[in-house]
Amino acid sequence: MTANPESTALLLERLDRLELVGKRVKLSDGRSGPIVHVEYEAPQRVALVQTYPETPSPLTRVGVDRLSPPHLPCIVEIET
């Protein structure tokens, strides 16, 4: 959808939890996958992303907003 980090960050902050679930995203650590759950309300949201093809898959915790925990990988792109 977008490759500009600033526009991606702004878009992520505008989307609510239900709009984020199901979006396929690329992470700062190079992995990608669909968002299956968002744990918290904005700011400081954390999403669970299915980054492995197995079913059931271990989920990866990722930061969504600018105030999300800095030790987590963050979403850098929303894929189409």
Rosetta constraint file for C-alpha pairs under 8 A:
AtomPair CA 1 CA 77 HARMONIC 7.38 0.50
AtomPair CA 1 CA 78 HARMONIC 5.40 0.50
AtomPair CA 1 CA 79 HARMONIC 5.17 0.50
AtomPair CA 1 CA 80 HARMONIC 5.12 0.50
AtomPair CA 2 CA 7 HARMONIC 7.34 0.50
AtomPair CA 2 CA 8 HARMONIC 6.36 0.50
AtomPair CA 2 CA 77 HARMONIC 6.05 0.50
AtomPair CA 2 CA 78 HARMONIC 6.12 0.50
AtomPair CA 2 CA 79 HARMONIC 7.22 0.50
AtomPair CA 3 CA 8 HARMONIC 7.15 0.50
AtomPair CA 3 CA 76 HARMONIC 7.60 0.50
AtomPair CA 3 CA 77 HARMONIC 5.65 0.50
AtomPair CA 3 CA 78 HARMONIC 7.75 0.50
AtomPair CA 4 CA 8 HARMONIC 6.09 0.50
AtomPair CA 4 CA 77 HARMONIC 7.68 0.50
AtomPair CA 5 CA 9 HARMONIC 6.12 0.50
AtomPair CA 5 CA 76 HARMONIC 5.96 0.50
AtomPair CA 5 CA 77 HARMONIC 7.07 0.50
AtomPair CA 6 CA 10 HARMONIC 6.31 0.50
AtomPair CA 7 CA 11 HARMONIC 6.04 0.50
AtomPair CA 8 CA 12 HARMONIC 6.11 0.50
AtomPair CA 8 CA 76 HARMONIC 6.69 0.50
AtomPair CA 8 CA 77 HARMONIC 6.09 0.50
AtomPair CA 8 CA 78 HARMONIC 7.10 0.50
AtomPair CA 9 CA 13 HARMONIC 6.31 0.50
AtomPair CA 9 CA 65 HARMONIC 7.06 0.50
AtomPair CA 9 CA 66 HARMONIC 7.57 0.50
AtomPair CA 9 CA 76 HARMONIC 7.66 0.50
AtomPair CA 10 CA 14 HARMONIC 6.38 0.50
AtomPair CA 11 CA 15 HARMONIC 6.37 0.50
AtomPair CA 12 CA 20 HARMONIC 7.80 0.50
AtomPair CA 12 CA 64 HARMONIC 6.66 0.50
AtomPair CA 12 CA 65 HARMONIC 6.93 0.50
AtomPair CA 13 CA 42 HARMONIC 7.26 0.50
AtomPair CA 13 CA 43 HARMONIC 7.80 0.50
AtomPair CA 13 CA 64 HARMONIC 7.62 0.50
AtomPair CA 13 CA 65 HARMONIC 6.05 0.50
AtomPair CA 15 CA 19 HARMONIC 5.76 0.50
AtomPair CA 15 CA 20 HARMONIC 6.36 0.50
AtomPair CA 16 CA 20 HARMONIC 6.42 0.50
AtomPair CA 16 CA 41 HARMONIC 7.99 0.50
AtomPair CA 17 CA 21 HARMONIC 6.60 0.50
AtomPair CA 17 CA 37 HARMONIC 7.95 0.50
AtomPair CA 17 CA 38 HARMONIC 5.88 0.50
AtomPair CA 17 CA 41 HARMONIC 7.16 0.50
AtomPair CA 19 CA 23 HARMONIC 7.83 0.50
AtomPair CA 20 CA 35 HARMONIC 6.73 0.50
AtomPair CA 20 CA 38 HARMONIC 7.51 0.50
AtomPair CA 21 CA 34 HARMONIC 7.56 0.50
AtomPair CA 21 CA 35 HARMONIC 5.05 0.50
AtomPair CA 21 CA 36 HARMONIC 5.35 0.50
AtomPair CA 21 CA 37 HARMONIC 5.80 0.50
AtomPair CA 21 CA 38 HARMONIC 7.03 0.50
AtomPair CA 22 CA 34 HARMONIC 5.51 0.50
AtomPair CA 22 CA 35 HARMONIC 5.22 0.50
AtomPair CA 22 CA 36 HARMONIC 6.01 0.50
AtomPair CA 23 CA 34 HARMONIC 5.38 0.50
AtomPair CA 23 CA 35 HARMONIC 5.66 0.50
AtomPair CA 23 CA 78 HARMONIC 7.00 0.50
AtomPair CA 23 CA 79 HARMONIC 7.55 0.50
AtomPair CA 24 CA 32 HARMONIC 7.15 0.50
AtomPair CA 24 CA 33 HARMONIC 5.23 0.50
AtomPair CA 24 CA 34 HARMONIC 3.98 0.50
AtomPair CA 24 CA 35 HARMONIC 6.28 0.50
AtomPair CA 24 CA 78 HARMONIC 6.08 0.50
AtomPair CA 24 CA 79 HARMONIC 5.41 0.50
AtomPair CA 24 CA 80 HARMONIC 7.09 0.50
AtomPair CA 25 CA 32 HARMONIC 5.54 0.50
AtomPair CA 25 CA 33 HARMONIC 5.64 0.50
AtomPair CA 25 CA 34 HARMONIC 6.06 0.50
AtomPair CA 25 CA 35 HARMONIC 7.20 0.50
AtomPair CA 25 CA 75 HARMONIC 6.43 0.50
AtomPair CA 25 CA 76 HARMONIC 7.52 0.50
AtomPair CA 25 CA 77 HARMONIC 5.67 0.50
AtomPair CA 25 CA 78 HARMONIC 4.46 0.50
AtomPair CA 25 CA 79 HARMONIC 5.35 0.50
AtomPair CA 26 CA 30 HARMONIC 6.68 0.50
AtomPair CA 26 CA 31 HARMONIC 6.07 0.50
AtomPair CA 26 CA 32 HARMONIC 4.31 0.50
AtomPair CA 26 CA 33 HARMONIC 6.81 0.50
AtomPair CA 26 CA 75 HARMONIC 5.91 0.50
AtomPair CA 26 CA 76 HARMONIC 5.83 0.50
AtomPair CA 26 CA 77 HARMONIC 5.05 0.50
AtomPair CA 26 CA 78 HARMONIC 6.31 0.50
AtomPair CA 26 CA 79 HARMONIC 6.80 0.50
AtomPair CA 27 CA 31 HARMONIC 5.42 0.50
AtomPair CA 27 CA 32 HARMONIC 5.75 0.50
AtomPair CA 27 CA 62 HARMONIC 7.87 0.50
AtomPair CA 27 CA 73 HARMONIC 6.33 0.50
AtomPair CA 27 CA 74 HARMONIC 5.55 0.50
AtomPair CA 27 CA 75 HARMONIC 4.55 0.50
AtomPair CA 27 CA 76 HARMONIC 5.44 0.50
AtomPair CA 27 CA 77 HARMONIC 7.05 0.50
AtomPair CA 28 CA 73 HARMONIC 5.54 0.50
AtomPair CA 28 CA 74 HARMONIC 5.40 0.50
AtomPair CA 28 CA 75 HARMONIC 6.13 0.50
AtomPair CA 28 CA 76 HARMONIC 5.74 0.50
AtomPair CA 29 CA 73 HARMONIC 6.18 0.50
AtomPair CA 29 CA 74 HARMONIC 7.98 0.50
AtomPair CA 31 CA 51 HARMONIC 6.35 0.50
AtomPair CA 32 CA 49 HARMONIC 7.89 0.50
AtomPair CA 32 CA 50 HARMONIC 7.87 0.50
AtomPair CA 32 CA 51 HARMONIC 5.65 0.50
AtomPair CA 33 CA 49 HARMONIC 5.96 0.50
AtomPair CA 33 CA 50 HARMONIC 5.28 0.50
AtomPair CA 33 CA 51 HARMONIC 4.88 0.50
AtomPair CA 33 CA 52 HARMONIC 7.71 0.50
AtomPair CA 34 CA 49 HARMONIC 5.58 0.50
AtomPair CA 34 CA 50 HARMONIC 5.72 0.50
AtomPair CA 34 CA 51 HARMONIC 7.53 0.50
AtomPair CA 35 CA 47 HARMONIC 6.53 0.50
AtomPair CA 35 CA 48 HARMONIC 5.83 0.50
AtomPair CA 35 CA 49 HARMONIC 4.40 0.50
AtomPair CA 35 CA 50 HARMONIC 6.54 0.50
AtomPair CA 36 CA 47 HARMONIC 7.56 0.50
AtomPair CA 36 CA 48 HARMONIC 5.79 0.50
AtomPair CA 36 CA 49 HARMONIC 5.75 0.50
AtomPair CA 36 CA 50 HARMONIC 6.77 0.50
AtomPair CA 37 CA 47 HARMONIC 5.72 0.50
AtomPair CA 37 CA 48 HARMONIC 5.20 0.50
AtomPair CA 37 CA 49 HARMONIC 7.35 0.50
AtomPair CA 38 CA 45 HARMONIC 6.84 0.50
AtomPair CA 38 CA 46 HARMONIC 5.82 0.50
AtomPair CA 38 CA 47 HARMONIC 4.20 0.50
AtomPair CA 38 CA 48 HARMONIC 6.18 0.50
AtomPair CA 39 CA 45 HARMONIC 6.41 0.50
AtomPair CA 39 CA 46 HARMONIC 5.39 0.50
AtomPair CA 39 CA 47 HARMONIC 5.91 0.50
AtomPair CA 39 CA 48 HARMONIC 7.54 0.50
AtomPair CA 40 CA 44 HARMONIC 6.95 0.50
AtomPair CA 40 CA 45 HARMONIC 4.66 0.50
AtomPair CA 40 CA 46 HARMONIC 6.05 0.50
AtomPair CA 41 CA 45 HARMONIC 5.55 0.50
AtomPair CA 42 CA 65 HARMONIC 6.98 0.50
AtomPair CA 43 CA 65 HARMONIC 5.85 0.50
AtomPair CA 43 CA 66 HARMONIC 7.43 0.50
AtomPair CA 43 CA 67 HARMONIC 5.93 0.50
AtomPair CA 43 CA 68 HARMONIC 6.97 0.50
AtomPair CA 44 CA 63 HARMONIC 7.42 0.50
AtomPair CA 44 CA 64 HARMONIC 7.17 0.50
AtomPair CA 44 CA 65 HARMONIC 5.62 0.50
AtomPair CA 44 CA 66 HARMONIC 7.12 0.50
AtomPair CA 44 CA 67 HARMONIC 4.69 0.50
AtomPair CA 44 CA 68 HARMONIC 3.85 0.50
AtomPair CA 44 CA 69 HARMONIC 6.87 0.50
AtomPair CA 45 CA 63 HARMONIC 6.34 0.50
AtomPair CA 45 CA 64 HARMONIC 5.44 0.50
AtomPair CA 45 CA 65 HARMONIC 5.90 0.50
AtomPair CA 45 CA 67 HARMONIC 7.82 0.50
AtomPair CA 45 CA 68 HARMONIC 5.69 0.50
AtomPair CA 46 CA 61 HARMONIC 6.41 0.50
AtomPair CA 46 CA 62 HARMONIC 5.58 0.50
AtomPair CA 46 CA 63 HARMONIC 4.83 0.50
AtomPair CA 46 CA 64 HARMONIC 5.71 0.50
AtomPair CA 46 CA 65 HARMONIC 7.92 0.50
AtomPair CA 46 CA 68 HARMONIC 6.54 0.50
AtomPair CA 46 CA 69 HARMONIC 7.98 0.50
AtomPair CA 47 CA 61 HARMONIC 5.71 0.50
AtomPair CA 47 CA 62 HARMONIC 5.29 0.50
AtomPair CA 47 CA 63 HARMONIC 6.37 0.50
AtomPair CA 47 CA 64 HARMONIC 6.49 0.50
AtomPair CA 48 CA 59 HARMONIC 5.69 0.50
AtomPair CA 48 CA 60 HARMONIC 5.44 0.50
AtomPair CA 48 CA 61 HARMONIC 4.76 0.50
AtomPair CA 48 CA 62 HARMONIC 6.36 0.50
AtomPair CA 49 CA 59 HARMONIC 5.46 0.50
AtomPair CA 49 CA 60 HARMONIC 5.13 0.50
AtomPair CA 49 CA 61 HARMONIC 6.49 0.50
AtomPair CA 49 CA 62 HARMONIC 7.15 0.50
AtomPair CA 50 CA 57 HARMONIC 6.40 0.50
AtomPair CA 50 CA 58 HARMONIC 6.85 0.50
AtomPair CA 50 CA 59 HARMONIC 4.94 0.50
AtomPair CA 50 CA 60 HARMONIC 6.39 0.50
AtomPair CA 51 CA 57 HARMONIC 7.75 0.50
AtomPair CA 51 CA 58 HARMONIC 7.68 0.50
AtomPair CA 51 CA 59 HARMONIC 6.56 0.50
AtomPair CA 51 CA 60 HARMONIC 6.49 0.50
AtomPair CA 52 CA 57 HARMONIC 5.84 0.50
AtomPair CA 52 CA 58 HARMONIC 6.82 0.50
AtomPair CA 52 CA 59 HARMONIC 7.68 0.50
AtomPair CA 53 CA 57 HARMONIC 6.62 0.50
AtomPair CA 61 CA 72 HARMONIC 6.79 0.50
AtomPair CA 61 CA 73 HARMONIC 7.65 0.50
AtomPair CA 62 CA 72 HARMONIC 5.34 0.50
AtomPair CA 62 CA 73 HARMONIC 5.13 0.50
AtomPair CA 62 CA 74 HARMONIC 5.28 0.50
AtomPair CA 62 CA 75 HARMONIC 6.99 0.50
AtomPair CA 63 CA 68 HARMONIC 4.97 0.50
AtomPair CA 63 CA 69 HARMONIC 6.32 0.50
AtomPair CA 63 CA 70 HARMONIC 7.45 0.50
AtomPair CA 63 CA 72 HARMONIC 5.80 0.50
AtomPair CA 63 CA 73 HARMONIC 6.15 0.50
AtomPair CA 63 CA 74 HARMONIC 4.61 0.50
AtomPair CA 63 CA 75 HARMONIC 6.69 0.50
AtomPair CA 64 CA 68 HARMONIC 6.22 0.50
AtomPair CA 64 CA 74 HARMONIC 6.19 0.50
AtomPair CA 64 CA 75 HARMONIC 6.18 0.50
AtomPair CA 68 CA 72 HARMONIC 7.99 0.50
